[in-house]
Amino acid sequence: MKYRRPRHHFRGSWMVAIIAAMIATPAIAETSHFGKFSLSPGFEPAAGTVTGHTGGFYSLSEISRRDRDRNPCIGFADPQPDHILNLEQDFDRLNIQVNSGGYDTTLLIQGPDEKIIRCGDDTGTNKDASFEDKDFKSGTYRIWVGTFNPGLRRNYTLTVQQK
């Protein structure tokens, strides 16, 4: 008796179903509360300035307890980032600071690979958060501006400066 391989009429249909599901599934959008901004080396100061307000009960330590330099990541914000920053090219050094009029703010910035986290808290005698760091690779950065106490709504200006 000659072996006869069974016919699988569904072989092509499962591939069609997978492709159809991939096409029908929307891409996950990068969303933020206050929008996106893009910077490339030599940017004008106004391009690195955005505004927003704090508020939220989500502990930023849920994203990361410590940043790449072992600084604690503290504060409360919304789970969704406040800003999306696209660096079109690598930057040697950036300074990022919050101005809320002296309220106790915090910062968490998640890098393009989601592994590099940078956190900031008080700046000297000022309660507003800031930090300066090196080696910012091109890509998308998610930025959270938080407050030391949960649920506080404070208006702020976030400034990114090239150093």
C-alpha positions in Angstrom: 0.0 0.0 0.0 1.4 3.4 -1.0 1.5 6.1 1.8 -0.5 9.0 0.9 0.1 12.3 2.7 -3.1 13.8 4.0 -4.1 17.1 2.5 -4.3 20.1 4.8 -6.7 22.5 3.3 -6.3 24.8 6.3 -2.6 25.4 5.8 -3.0 28.5 3.8 -6.0 29.7 5.8 -4.2 29.9 9.1 -1.5 32.1 7.5 -4.2 34.3 6.0 -5.8 34.6 9.5 -2.5 35.6 11.1 -1.7 38.2 8.5 -5.3 39.6 8.8 -4.9 39.8 12.5 -1.6 41.6 12.2 -3.1 44.2 9.8 -6.2 44.7 11.9 -4.3 45.2 15.2 -3.5 48.9 15.6 0.0 49.9 16.4 0.6 51.0 20.0 0.9 54.7 19.8 3.3 56.7 21.9 0.9 59.0 23.8 1.5 61.6 26.5 -0.5 64.1 28.3 1.1 67.2 26.9 2.4 66.0 23.5 5.6 65.3 21.7 8.6 67.5 20.8 11.8 66.8 18.8 15.3 68.2 19.2 18.5 68.0 17.2 21.9 69.5 18.1 22.0 73.3 18.1 18.2 73.6 18.7 16.8 77.0 19.6 16.0 77.4 23.4 12.2 77.7 22.7 12.2 74.3 21.0 13.4 72.7 24.3 10.7 74.4 26.5 7.3 72.7 27.1 4.6 73.2 29.7 2.2 71.0 31.7 0.9 70.2 35.2 1.5 67.5 37.7 -1.1 65.3 39.2 -1.5 61.6 39.8 -1.3 58.9 42.4 1.0 56.5 40.5 4.3 56.0 42.3 7.2 56.6 39.8 9.2 53.9 41.7 6.9 51.4 40.0 8.7 52.2 36.7 12.1 52.0 38.4 13.3 52.2 42.0 16.7 53.6 41.0 18.1 55.1 37.9 21.3 54.1 36.1 23.4 56.1 38.6 21.6 54.5 41.6 19.7 57.7 42.4 16.2 56.9 43.8 13.2 57.4 41.5 10.6 59.1 43.7 7.4 61.0 43.3 3.9 60.6 42.1 2.5 61.1 38.6 0.1 59.5 36.1 1.1 56.2 34.6 1.1 57.8 31.2 4.1 60.0 30.5 3.7 63.8 30.5 5.9 64.4 27.5 7.5 62.4 24.7 10.9 63.8 23.6 12.4 62.6 20.3 16.2 63.2 20.0 16.9 63.2 16.3 20.6 62.7 16.9 22.9 61.8 19.8 23.6 64.5 22.4 26.8 64.6 24.5 25.2 66.4 27.4 21.7 67.7 28.3 20.4 69.6 31.3 16.7 69.0 32.0 14.9 71.1 34.6 11.5 71.7 36.0 10.2 75.2 37.1 7.0 75.0 39.1 7.7 78.1 41.2 9.5 76.1 43.8 7.1 73.3 44.6 8.6 69.9 45.3 8.8 68.2 41.9 10.5 65.1 40.7 11.6 63.8 37.2 11.8 60.4 35.6 13.0 60.0 32.1 12.9 56.6 30.4 15.3 56.2 27.5 14.7 54.8 24.0 15.5 51.2 25.0 13.4 51.5 28.1 16.3 50.2 30.1 18.1 53.5 30.8 16.3 55.5 33.4 17.3 58.9 34.7 15.7 60.4 37.8 15.9 63.8 39.3 14.8 65.5 42.5 15.7 68.7 44.3 18.2 71.1 42.8 20.4 72.6 45.5 18.1 74.7 47.7 15.4 74.7 45.1 12.6 72.1 45.5 12.1 71.8 41.7 13.7 68.8 40.0 16.5 68.9 37.5 19.6 66.9 36.4 22.4 67.1 34.0 23.7 64.0 32.3 25.8 62.8 29.4 25.4 60.3 26.5 21.8 60.8 25.3 21.4 58.5 22.3 19.0 59.4 19.6 15.5 58.0 20.0 12.3 58.4 22.0 12.3 59.4 25.6 9.3 59.3 27.9 9.2 62.0 30.6 7.2 62.1 33.8 7.1 65.2 36.0 5.9 64.2 39.5 5.4 65.6 42.9 6.7 64.4 46.2 3.1 64.0 47.5 0.4 62.2 45.5 -2.4 64.0 43.7 -0.9 67.6 43.8 -1.6 69.7 40.7 1.1 72.1 40.0 1.7 74.0 36.7 5.3 73.8 35.4 7.7 74.6 32.6 10.1 71.8 31.5 13.3 73.0 29.9 15.8 70.9 28.0 19.2 72.6 27.4 22.1 71.4 25.4 25.4 71.7 27.3 
